[in-house]
Amino acid sequence: MKLVTFTEGGHTRPGRVDGDSVVDLGDAGLPGEMSALLAAGAAALARAAAADGARFALDTVTLEAPILRPPKILAVGLNYRDHIEETGLDTPKVPMIFNKQSTAAHGPYAPFHLPRVSTKLDYEGELGMVIGRRCRHVPAARAREVIAGYTVCNDVSVRDWQMRSQTFIMGKSFDTHCPFGPWITTADEVPDPHALDLKTWVNGELRQDSNTRHLVFDCFALVEHLTTAFTLEPGDLILTGTPSGVGIGFEPKRFLAAGDHVKVEIQGLGFIANEVVAEPDSTTLI
């Protein structure tokens, strides 16, 4: 099942993609927000899969970030062997975890911002996993039980802000810098999340071409590691790392500029595509 958050007629709500249509899950009496729908559990998801409410053509609605404001956005640095090779850094002994602020969440086809304060804007195509159950101390062998599904992400990064402090948070958390979607593909439709081709294009040029089998710490190991320290909740989004081919890995560097187009596609999960735009004046609130 492919779960979306969509806007139609000025109203935003969860839906299910069925071919070229979106089925409105509100007609089934289900929760009107994706995290709440996931938290309602297996029975609610079964109702979502069977719901036959109002339908809208997929190309007539706006697909939003599948979770408008994830409770947590967590990410992993240096988690692909080929990316580690291009950086020349040592392979981490434990996952290198950082977070992106929830306000970075952004739609799968919406433009993201080139910040006023930097020209060192980079892309990172990544597999994302969405948590479906409140959980703590989950062994890797049982991690499948708490993963609701998978999605396509771009861990947009402001490299100078990322590198000038001991933590990555500022350089990873600019508003609009976590486009993801276009939907959540439920875990039952992804038999092996560690055998998926991942590709990223910039202006039609293939920059990243890898496979999730090259993850150093796989999805299940990451769930085990994270839940050792804190509770994961329905709707939490975990970005699992990026392969080689990012802009900072080239010489000279190939950072993004306003007008560039970035597309990230993962086998079986669809694609996201976003234009880079100059940060608008409307982001100034005072």
N, C-alpha and C positions, 0 to 999 in steps of 0.2 A: 504494500500500500504506500502511496505517495501522499504525504500530508503537507498542506500548504497553509499559509496565512495570506488571504487575498482581500483586496478592496474592490468593491463594486457598489455603485450608487452612493458613494460617500460613507459606506459602512464596511468596517474591517472585521473579518471573522475567519475561523478555521474552515478548511475545505479538504476534499479528497480529489485528487486528479484521477479521472476516468477517461482514458484516451485523450481526446481533444477538448474535454470538458472539465469543469470544476463542479463538484457536488457540494452544495452548501450544507455543512454539518450542523448548523444552527437549527435546521428543520427537524433534526433528530433529537432535539432537546439536550444536546451535549454541551459541555462547557464552551464558553465563547472566547477562550484564550488558550493558546497551544500548551503552555506549561501546565495549566489546570487540566486540560484534556489528557495529557500524559499521566499526570498524577492520579487521575480517576481510575487508572489501571486497565487490566486486560479486558474486563467486561465492556468498558467504554470504548476501547479500541476495536473490539469486535463489532460493536454497534456502528462505529464510524465506517468500518469496512463494508457493512451491509446497508448503510443509509442510502436512501434514494430520494433526496429532497430536491429543491430547485437546482437547476443546472445552468451554468453560464459557459459560453465558449472561452477556452483558455486564453485566446488572443484578445479578448475584450475586457479582461480584468487586469488589475495590477497585482503582481506577486510581490509581497513584502518579505522581509526577513521571516523565515518560518516561525521564529520566536522573537517577538518584537523587542523584548528586553530580557535576555537570558539572565537567570539569577547569578550565574558566574560564567565568565569566558576564561578558560584556562588554555595555555599553549605550551609547547615543548620546543626548546632550541636544540639544534644539532642532533636531529633524530633520524637522518637518512645518511647512509654510509657514503653515497656519492656527494652529498652536500658537505660532509665533514672533509672529504678529500679536497674539494675545491677551496675550502677555507684554510687548510693546512693545520687545523687544530686537532687536539687529541680527542678520541672518542670518549664521551662522558661515561663515568662509572655508574652514575645514577641519573635518572631523567632530569634535565635542566628545565625546571618549571617556572613560568611567569604568567601573569594575567594581563588580559586586555580589559579595560573598563567596559561595563555593559552598554554604555552609551556609544561604543564603537560599532555596535550591531547595525547592519545596513542591508538594504534590499539586494537581491541577486542581479538586478539589471539597472540599479540606480547609480548615478555618477558619484564617485568619491573624490575627496578634496586633495589638491596639492596645497599643503599648508602655506600660510604667509611667511612662516619663520624658517622654511627649509626648501632646498631644491633636491635633497637626497632622498627622494621618494622611491620605494622599491615594492615589488610584488613577491608573494610567496604562495603558490598554489598548494593547498593542503586538504587532506581528508579530515573531516570533522565527525565526531560522534556526539550524539545527544543522549543524555541520561534520562531514563524513564521511571526510576524508582529511587526514593530516599534510601541511602545506603551508607554503611560504614564498615571498614575492615572486610572488604570483599576480596577473597582470593582470586587469582587470575583464572583458575579453573571454573569459577562461577560468574565471571564478569559478564558473560553473554546475557545473564538474567537481568542485568540492570541497564543495559544499553537499549534504548528505544529504537534507535536507527542511526543512519549515517547521512552526511550532507557534504556539499562542496564548499570550500572556504578559500578566501584570500586573506592571508595574514599580512595586510598592508603595513609597511614598516617605514618609519622616518629614521634613516640610518644614523645621521649625526646625533639626533636626540637619543637614539637607542644606545650608542656607544660611549656617550660622554658621562654616563653614570654607572654605578655598580649594578643596578637593576635595569631591566629593559622596559619597565612599565610605561614611562613617559613616551618613549619612541614607538611603542606598540599600541597606544591607546587613544590616538587622535580620533575625534568624531569622524564617523563614516568609514573607519579603517578596518572593519570586519564585515565586508559583504559576504553573505552565505546563502545557500539554497540550491536550486530554486525551490526545493522541497526537502522534507525528511523522508528518506526511503527506509521503511521499517526493517528491522534487523532480520526478520524472517525471509526477506527478499535478497539478503546479502549473505550467502552461505559462507564466504570467506573474505573478510575485509582486508586480508593481507595478500591479496592476489589481484589487485585492481590497477589498471593503467591510469596514470595521472599525467596530464599534459597542460601546459600553460603557453598561450600565445600573446605576444605584444604586437599590435598592429599587423596581425596576420602571420608574424614570424614565430615559429615554434622555438620557445626558449627552454622550457622544462619538459622532459620526456622520460618518465621513470615509472616505477611500479611500487605499490605499498609493501611488497615483499622485502624491500630494502630498509624498512624501518629498523632502527636499532632496538627500541623498546616498542613492542606492538601494543595494540589497543587494550588488550586484556591486562598486560603488565602495567600499563599506565593507570588503569582503574585501580588495580591493587595498590600501586604506589600512592596515588592521591588519597585513597580512602584510609590509608594508614594514619593520616594526619587529620583529615576533616571529612565532614559529611558531604556527599554529593546529593543533589536534589533534582527532581524532575525539571527538565528544561535547561540544565547546565550544558554548556557547549564546550567540548574539548577539541582543540586543534592539535593534530598529531605530529606536526613538523613538515618541513618542505624539502624537496630534493634539490639537486644541483641545477644551475641555470638562472639563479637570481641575478638581478642587475649588478649588485655589488661584487659578484664573482667574476665579472668580465674585466678585462684591462684594455682600454680604459673602461671605467664604470659606465653602466647603461641604465641610468636612473630614469624614472618616468617624468613626463612633462605634460602640461595641460594639452588636451586634445588626443592623447594616447588612448588606446583601447586595449583592455586586458581581458582575456578569456581563459577560464580555468575549467577543464572538463575531467571528470573521473568516470571510468568505465562503469556503466550501469546506474550511475547516480545523476546523470545530466550535466549541465554546465551553467556557470554564471558568467556574465559579460558586463563589464563596467567601463565607462569613460572616465578619464581623469579630467577634472575641472578645477580651475583656480578657486580657492576657498572664497565663498561669497561674503559680501559685506554684512549679510543678514546674520552671520554667526556672532557678530558683536552685540552684546546684550546691554552694555552700559556706555 
